[in-house]
Amino acid sequence: MKQRTRPCLVAGLVLFAIASVSSVLAQDAAELNQHKALASVKATLHDGKVLVTFNRDGHYADPKYNPLFQKLRIYRKLIPFTFGNDKWEALRNLTRSDQDVIYEGSIRQDGQQFTYIDDTAAIGNVYAYWAGPVQGAATGSSSVKVRDPQVWWTAERIATEAAALHKDFPDLVDVEVIGKTHEERNLLGITAGRGSKRLALIGALHAGESGPELILHIIRQLLSKHPELFDDVSIVAIACVNQDRRQAQAEGVAPYLRTNPKGIDLNRNYPADWEIPSYLYGGDSSKPGGSTYRGPEAASEPETKAVIAFLEAHRPMVLLSYHHVASVSGRCLWGPQLAAGDEAYVERCRRVYDAFTEGYKSVEGPVENEKDSYLVFKAMPGSLPNYCYRQLDIPGFDVESHWVASLEPSLTDHTTIELLNENRAMHEAAILNLLQLLR
């Protein structure tokens, strides 16, 4: 008798379990109209792959809802977003449909967090992601720009490359922590060479612009090819100043980022005519919330303080601060606007510009529609070049773009590794020529 009844008992238990699950799902389907099952959907870029993370909403903490989370969906939608033109509003109020489902099934869970890895996202594209149960509404969207990790370096990559310089050239390179960012990331100061004649290279005051991928590469190449130079001259460098927001760009924030996390333009925060408002790019540097806000007072930011202390300690003869966008830059040098009438200073700047340009053009070759000069005095009050003029009495420049077709892809954040390598070679030649001038 027992052997005959056992199959019936098992079948009954299975039917009961199925009925319980169905009951929960039916009940949940109604509740999902009021409470979404998932929360905190976020898409971030890591090593060229998109990580979509999310949590189980607290409303569904009871184990009876577990069946809802055994099969989930990931939605992905390609967004027509243009870097430099489109802003945050282009990423709001996005909609999705069942045609946007790219995955349906179980998703790895670590504690309370689910993680889905999308390794099919194409470099150069902007996507919006949602996540949700098979039944009920999805949560999202979260957008991400898929950038080449060889072109946009993370804070970890920057630190690794700096440490490798010290390891490979221990007698010539020192790396030190010179300060902390708002988000407690280390700001690294690099000294390469033994010479007292120093050139300062500063990168990424503006997060979406150039710096570490050029500066650290240039230092390595010059140390490898021209070690004899570094008996007489040195390079002192901060490869990435606006490290917090640069990390956000490297992790896939699609729009161009300029300010630090507090909304302050670090290239308007220096104590050199800081009190004079600037109106470049249609903004007002004196107004909080603007794209070029100078801050509540001069040198209010920890990043600015760290740069000032580093420069005061090393006293360079010339400073170049890298700008343009998307990890590359041109050969237009912006001197301080307020120095335009100082003939002696302008002449000193001219000598630096000529040496820099001669080196750059030796690799770049002929350019159509060439101007007579890309030395201009447009750097605003409160900028680093203005600080160089007022406080250090040295030629200081923002390195910006000149008109050249080869740089056009960078304007829409489509810098490729090939373009970056070409640009590196030009800047390497420019810095080599400049070091020889200082020597």
C-alpha positions as CSV (number, residue, x, y, z in Angstrom):
1,M,0.0,0.0,0.0
2,K,2.8,2.4,0.9
3,Q,4.5,1.9,-2.5
4,R,1.2,2.6,-4.3
5,T,0.4,5.8,-2.4
6,R,3.9,7.4,-2.6
7,P,3.7,8.5,-6.2
8,C,0.3,10.1,-5.5
9,L,1.8,11.9,-2.5
10,V,4.7,13.3,-4.6
11,A,2.5,14.4,-7.4
12,G,0.3,16.1,-4.9
13,L,3.2,18.0,-3.4
14,V,4.4,19.1,-6.9
15,L,0.9,20.3,-7.8
16,F,0.7,22.2,-4.6
17,A,4.1,23.9,-5.2
18,I,3.1,24.9,-8.7
19,A,-0.2,26.2,-7.5
20,S,1.6,28.2,-4.8
21,V,4.0,29.7,-7.3
22,S,1.2,30.6,-9.7
23,S,-0.7,32.1,-6.9
24,V,2.2,34.3,-5.9
25,L,2.9,35.3,-9.5
26,A,-0.8,36.1,-10.0
27,Q,-0.9,38.2,-6.9
28,D,2.4,39.9,-7.8
29,A,1.2,40.7,-11.3
30,A,-1.4,43.0,-9.7
31,E,1.0,44.4,-7.2
32,L,3.6,45.2,-9.9
33,N,1.2,47.8,-11.3
34,Q,1.9,49.8,-8.1
35,H,5.4,48.5,-7.1
36,K,8.1,47.7,-9.5
37,A,10.0,44.5,-8.6
38,L,13.5,46.0,-9.2
39,A,15.3,49.1,-8.0
40,S,18.5,51.0,-8.6
41,V,19.2,50.0,-12.1
42,K,22.6,51.3,-13.2
43,A,24.6,50.7,-16.3
44,T,28.4,51.3,-16.1
45,L,31.3,50.5,-18.4
46,H,34.1,48.2,-17.3
47,D,36.9,47.1,-19.7
48,G,34.7,47.6,-22.7
49,K,31.7,45.7,-21.2
50,V,28.5,47.1,-19.8
51,L,27.6,46.0,-16.3
52,V,23.9,46.4,-15.5
53,T,23.4,46.2,-11.8
54,F,20.1,46.3,-9.8
55,N,18.5,45.3,-6.5
56,R,15.3,43.6,-5.5
57,D,12.9,46.3,-4.3
58,G,12.2,46.2,-0.6
59,H,8.5,45.7,-1.2
60,Y,9.3,42.2,-2.3
61,A,11.6,41.2,0.5
62,D,9.3,38.3,1.6
63,P,10.6,34.9,0.4
64,K,7.2,34.2,-1.0
65,Y,8.1,36.5,-3.9
66,N,11.3,34.6,-4.8
67,P,9.7,33.1,-7.9
68,L,9.5,36.6,-9.4
69,F,13.3,36.9,-9.5
70,Q,14.1,33.5,-11.0
71,K,13.6,34.7,-14.5
72,L,14.4,38.3,-15.4
73,R,14.7,40.5,-18.5
74,I,17.3,43.0,-19.7
75,Y,16.2,45.6,-22.2
76,R,18.7,47.6,-24.3
77,K,18.0,50.4,-26.7
78,L,20.4,52.2,-29.0
79,I,20.2,56.0,-28.4
80,P,21.0,58.5,-31.1
81,F,23.2,60.7,-28.9
82,T,25.9,63.1,-30.1
83,F,28.7,64.0,-27.7
84,G,29.2,67.8,-27.5
85,N,25.8,68.6,-28.9
86,D,23.3,66.5,-26.9
87,K,23.0,67.0,-23.2
88,W,21.4,65.2,-20.3
89,E,17.9,65.9,-21.6
90,A,18.5,63.5,-24.5
91,L,18.7,60.7,-22.1
92,R,15.5,61.4,-20.1
93,N,12.0,60.0,-20.7
94,L,13.2,57.2,-22.8
95,T,10.8,54.3,-23.6
96,R,11.3,50.6,-24.3
97,S,9.3,47.8,-25.8
98,D,9.4,44.0,-25.9
99,Q,11.5,44.3,-29.1
100,D,14.3,45.7,-26.9
101,V,14.7,42.6,-24.8
102,I,18.3,41.3,-25.2
103,Y,18.2,38.7,-22.4
104,E,15.6,36.6,-20.5
105,G,16.6,34.1,-17.9
106,S,18.4,33.8,-14.5
107,I,20.9,36.5,-13.5
108,R,23.8,36.2,-11.1
109,Q,23.1,37.6,-7.6
110,D,25.6,38.6,-5.0
111,G,23.9,39.4,-1.8
112,Q,21.1,41.8,-2.7
113,Q,22.6,42.9,-6.0
114,F,22.0,41.3,-9.4
115,T,24.7,41.8,-12.1
116,Y,24.2,41.3,-15.9
117,I,27.2,41.6,-18.2
118,D,26.6,42.8,-21.7
119,D,29.6,42.0,-23.8
120,T,27.9,42.6,-27.1
121,A,27.6,46.4,-26.8
122,A,29.6,48.1,-29.6
123,I,32.3,50.7,-28.9
124,G,31.1,54.2,-29.9
125,N,27.4,53.6,-29.1
126,V,25.2,55.0,-26.4
127,Y,22.6,52.6,-25.0
128,A,19.8,52.8,-22.4
129,Y,19.1,49.8,-20.2
130,W,16.1,48.6,-18.2
131,A,15.7,45.5,-16.1
132,G,12.5,43.8,-14.9
133,P,10.7,40.5,-14.2
134,V,9.0,38.6,-17.0
135,Q,5.7,39.8,-15.5
136,G,5.3,43.5,-14.7
137,A,7.0,46.7,-15.4
138,A,10.7,47.2,-16.0
139,T,12.9,49.6,-14.0
140,G,15.1,52.1,-15.8
141,S,16.4,53.6,-17.8
142,S,20.2,54.0,-17.2
143,S,22.3,55.2,-20.1
144,V,26.0,54.4,-20.9
145,K,28.4,55.4,-23.6
146,V,30.6,52.5,-24.6
147,R,34.1,53.9,-24.8
148,D,37.4,52.2,-25.7
149,P,39.3,51.6,-22.5
150,Q,42.5,52.1,-24.4
151,V,41.4,55.6,-25.3
152,W,39.7,56.6,-22.0
153,W,41.8,55.5,-19.0
154,T,40.2,54.8,-15.6
155,A,41.8,56.0,-12.3
156,E,43.1,52.5,-11.8
157,R,44.8,52.5,-15.2
158,I,46.3,55.9,-14.6
159,A,47.7,54.8,-11.3
160,T,49.0,51.6,-12.8
161,E,50.8,53.4,-15.7
162,A,52.4,55.9,-13.3
163,A,53.6,53.1,-11.0
164,A,55.0,51.3,-14.1
165,L,57.1,54.4,-15.0
166,H,58.7,54.4,-11.5
167,K,59.3,50.6,-11.7
168,D,60.9,50.8,-15.2
169,F,62.9,54.0,-14.6
170,P,63.6,53.9,-10.8
171,D,66.5,56.3,-11.0
172,L,64.7,58.9,-13.0
173,V,61.0,58.8,-12.0
174,D,59.3,59.5,-8.7
175,V,55.6,59.2,-8.1
176,E,53.9,60.7,-5.1
177,V,50.4,61.4,-3.8
178,I,50.1,65.1,-3.7
179,G,46.5,65.4,-2.6
180,K,43.0,63.9,-2.6
181,T,40.0,64.7,-4.8
182,H,36.5,65.3,-3.4
183,E,35.7,61.6,-3.7
184,E,39.0,60.7,-2.0
185,R,40.9,59.5,-5.0
186,N,44.7,60.0,-5.0
187,L,46.1,62.9,-7.1
188,L,49.5,61.7,-8.3
189,G,52.5,64.0,-9.0
190,I,55.2,62.6,-11.3
191,T,58.8,63.8,-11.5
192,A,60.8,62.5,-14.4
193,G,64.5,63.5,-14.7
194,R,67.3,65.0,-12.7
195,G,67.5,68.4,-14.3
196,S,66.6,71.7,-12.6
197,K,65.0,73.0,-15.8
198,R,61.5,71.7,-15.6
199,L,58.5,71.5,-17.9
200,A,55.1,71.0,-16.3
201,L,52.4,68.9,-18.0
202,I,48.9,69.1,-16.5
203,G,46.1,66.9,-17.7
204,A,42.3,66.8,-17.5
205,L,41.3,69.9,-15.6
206,H,38.1,69.3,-17.5
207,A,37.0,65.7,-17.3
208,G,35.9,65.2,-20.9
209,E,39.2,66.6,-22.3
210,S,42.7,65.3,-22.8
211,G,45.5,64.4,-20.4
212,P,46.6,61.1,-19.0
213,E,46.6,59.1,-22.2
214,L,48.9,61.6,-23.8
215,I,51.1,62.7,-20.8
216,L,52.0,59.3,-19.4
217,H,52.7,57.9,-22.9
218,I,54.9,60.9,-23.8
219,I,57.0,60.6,-20.6
220,R,57.6,56.9,-21.2
221,Q,58.6,57.4,-24.8
222,L,61.0,60.2,-24.1
223,L,62.6,58.4,-21.2
224,S,63.1,55.3,-23.4
225,K,64.4,57.2,-26.5
226,H,66.2,60.2,-25.0
227,P,67.4,59.4,-21.5
228,E,70.4,61.8,-21.9
229,L,68.0,64.7,-22.0
230,F,66.9,64.0,-18.4
231,D,70.3,64.9,-17.0
232,D,69.6,68.5,-17.7
233,V,65.8,68.8,-17.8
234,S,62.8,67.3,-16.0
235,I,59.1,66.8,-16.6
236,V,56.9,67.4,-13.7
237,A,53.3,66.2,-14.3
238,I,49.9,65.7,-12.9
239,A,48.3,63.5,-15.6
240,C,44.7,63.8,-14.4
241,V,43.5,66.6,-12.1
242,N,39.7,66.2,-12.4
243,Q,40.0,62.5,-11.5
244,D,36.5,62.0,-10.1
245,R,34.6,63.2,-13.1
246,R,37.1,61.7,-15.5
247,Q,36.4,58.3,-13.9
248,A,32.7,58.9,-14.6
249,Q,33.5,59.5,-18.3
250,A,35.6,56.3,-18.4
251,E,32.7,54.4,-16.8
252,G,30.4,55.5,-19.5
253,V,28.7,58.8,-18.6
254,A,27.6,59.9,-22.1
255,P,27.5,63.7,-22.0
256,Y,30.6,65.8,-21.9
257,L,31.7,66.6,-18.3
258,R,33.6,69.7,-17.5
259,T,33.4,70.6,-13.8
260,N,34.4,68.6,-10.7
261,P,31.6,66.8,-8.6
262,K,30.8,70.1,-6.8
263,G,30.0,71.8,-10.2
264,I,33.2,73.9,-10.1
265,D,35.3,74.6,-13.2
266,L,38.8,73.9,-12.0
267,N,40.2,76.1,-14.8
268,R,38.5,79.1,-13.3
269,N,39.4,78.4,-9.6
270,Y,43.0,79.6,-9.5
271,P,44.0,82.7,-7.4
272,A,44.9,84.9,-10.4
273,D,42.3,87.5,-11.3
274,W,39.7,85.0,-10.0
275,E,37.4,87.9,-9.0
276,I,37.0,88.9,-12.7
277,P,34.0,87.1,-14.2
278,S,34.5,85.4,-17.5
279,Y,31.8,84.8,-20.1
280,L,33.4,82.3,-22.6
281,Y,31.1,79.7,-24.0
282,G,28.1,81.8,-23.1
283,G,28.5,81.1,-19.4
284,D,29.1,83.4,-16.4
285,S,31.9,82.1,-14.2
286,S,30.5,84.0,-11.2
287,K,27.2,82.1,-11.2
288,P,26.7,78.8,-9.3
289,G,25.2,76.2,-11.5
290,G,26.9,77.4,-14.7
291,S,29.2,75.3,-16.8
292,T,32.2,77.5,-16.0
293,Y,31.4,78.4,-12.3
294,R,34.6,79.5,-10.6
295,G,33.7,78.4,-7.1
296,P,32.9,80.2,-3.9
297,E,36.4,81.5,-3.5
298,A,39.8,81.2,-5.2
299,A,41.5,77.9,-4.7
300,S,38.5,76.5,-2.9
301,E,38.9,73.0,-4.4
302,P,41.3,70.3,-3.1
303,E,42.4,69.6,-6.7
304,T,43.4,73.3,-7.2
305,K,45.3,73.3,-3.9
306,A,47.2,70.2,-4.8
307,V,48.2,71.6,-8.2
308,I,49.4,74.9,-6.7
309,A,51.4,73.2,-4.0
310,F,53.0,70.9,-6.6
311,L,54.0,73.8,-8.9
312,E,55.3,75.9,-6.1
313,A,57.5,73.0,-5.0
314,H,58.9,72.3,-8.4
315,R,59.0,75.8,-10.0
316,P,58.7,74.8,-13.7
317,M,60.0,77.1,-16.5
318,V,57.0,76.4,-18.8
319,L,53.6,74.8,-18.2
320,L,51.3,73.1,-20.7
321,S,47.7,72.2,-19.6
322,Y,46.0,69.7,-21.9
323,H,42.5,70.4,-23.2
324,H,40.4,69.8,-26.4
325,V,38.2,66.7,-26.0
326,A,38.1,62.9,-25.9
327,S,41.8,62.2,-25.0
328,V,43.5,64.1,-27.8
329,S,44.5,67.7,-28.5
330,G,45.9,69.9,-31.1
331,R,48.7,72.5,-31.2
332,C,46.9,75.7,-30.6
333,L,48.3,77.3,-27.4
334,W,46.1,79.6,-25.3
335,G,48.1,82.0,-23.3
336,P,46.5,84.1,-20.5
337,Q,44.0,86.7,-21.9
338,L,45.2,89.4,-19.5
339,A,48.8,89.1,-20.7
340,A,48.1,90.0,-24.3
341,G,49.5,93.5,-23.9
342,D,52.7,92.4,-22.1
343,E,55.1,92.4,-25.0
344,A,58.0,90.8,-23.1
345,Y,55.8,88.0,-21.8
346,V,54.3,87.5,-25.2
347,E,57.7,87.2,-26.7
348,R,58.6,84.5,-24.2
349,C,55.4,82.7,-25.1
350,R,56.3,83.0,-28.8
351,R,59.6,81.1,-28.3
352,V,57.8,78.3,-26.5
353,Y,55.1,78.2,-29.2
354,D,57.6,78.1,-32.0
355,A,59.5,75.2,-30.5
356,F,56.3,73.2,-29.6
357,T,54.8,73.8,-33.1
358,E,58.0,72.9,-35.0
359,G,58.1,69.5,-33.3
360,Y,54.4,68.8,-33.7
361,K,54.4,69.7,-37.4
362,S,57.4,67.5,-38.0
363,V,55.0,64.6,-37.5
364,E,51.7,66.1,-38.6
365,G,52.9,67.3,-42.0
366,P,51.3,70.0,-44.2
367,V,47.8,71.1,-43.2
368,E,45.2,72.8,-45.5
369,N,44.0,76.3,-44.7
370,E,46.9,76.8,-42.2
371,K,46.8,80.0,-40.1
372,D,49.9,82.0,-39.6
373,S,49.8,81.3,-35.9
374,Y,47.9,79.3,-33.4
375,L,49.3,81.2,-30.5
376,V,46.3,83.1,-29.0
377,F,45.7,84.8,-25.6
378,K,42.3,83.6,-24.6
379,A,42.8,81.7,-21.3
380,M,40.3,83.3,-18.8
381,P,40.8,84.9,-15.4
382,G,41.1,82.3,-12.8
383,S,42.7,79.8,-15.3
384,L,45.9,77.9,-14.8
385,P,47.7,79.9,-17.5
386,N,46.7,83.1,-15.8
387,Y,48.1,81.7,-12.5
388,C,51.4,81.0,-14.3
389,Y,51.5,84.6,-15.5
390,R,50.5,86.3,-12.3
391,Q,52.1,84.0,-9.6
392,L,54.9,82.0,-11.3
393,D,56.0,84.4,-14.0
394,I,56.4,81.6,-16.6
395,P,54.8,80.9,-19.9
396,G,51.7,78.8,-19.3
397,F,49.2,77.6,-21.9
398,D,46.0,75.6,-22.4
399,V,46.8,73.2,-25.2
400,E,43.7,73.3,-27.5
401,S,42.8,72.2,-31.0
402,H,43.8,73.8,-34.2
403,W,41.7,73.4,-37.4
404,V,42.6,70.0,-38.8
405,A,40.3,67.3,-40.3
406,S,42.1,64.5,-38.5
407,L,40.9,65.7,-35.1
408,E,37.2,65.9,-36.1
409,P,36.2,62.4,-34.9
410,S,37.2,63.5,-31.4
411,L,34.6,66.3,-31.4
412,T,31.8,63.7,-31.2
413,D,33.8,61.3,-28.9
414,H,34.8,58.9,-31.6
415,T,38.5,59.0,-30.9
416,T,40.0,55.6,-32.0
417,I,43.2,54.1,-30.7
418,E,44.7,54.8,-34.2
419,L,43.8,58.5,-33.8
420,L,45.2,58.6,-30.3
421,N,48.5,57.0,-31.3
422,E,48.9,59.5,-34.2
423,N,48.2,62.3,-31.8
424,R,50.6,60.9,-29.2
425,A,53.4,60.9,-31.8
426,M,52.8,64.6,-32.6
427,H,52.8,65.7,-29.0
428,E,55.8,63.6,-28.3
429,A,57.8,65.4,-31.0
430,A,56.4,68.7,-29.7
431,I,57.5,68.0,-26.1
432,L,60.9,66.8,-27.2
433,N,61.5,70.0,-29.1
434,L,60.4,72.0,-26.1
435,L,62.7,70.1,-23.7
436,Q,65.6,70.7,-26.1
437,L,64.8,74.5,-26.0
438,L,64.8,74.5,-22.2
439,R,68.0,72.5,-22.1
